[in-house]
């Protein structure tokens, strides 16, 4: 399970807006990201880069999986893993009972 963000919910949106505003003021995207990281005291440039990338995906500006689709995929993978585990348990039980039926029984 993903750990919860240590940043307030509004911070990623605000940071992405700020990057869009200052992009033209800096020679590279990295410089723009660094300026926003320093101004907002965000842990790393990579964190901000991920926020910008996810915003572009969610806005349809970049191919990828939206946040909502990602959550759905994660839930389906978890459900699939649970079903596989249940199937293994059922197979083991079926094997046990088949062996019990084949075993000679004696009456006392």
Secondary structure as GFF3:
##gff-version 3
##sequence-region A 1 108
A	DSSP	alpha_helix	9	22	.	.	.	ID=ss1
A	DSSP	three_ten_helix	23	25	.	.	.	ID=ss2
A	DSSP	alpha_helix	29	40	.	.	.	ID=ss3
A	DSSP	alpha_helix	45	58	.	.	.	ID=ss4
A	DSSP	alpha_helix	67	102	.	.	.	ID=ss5
###
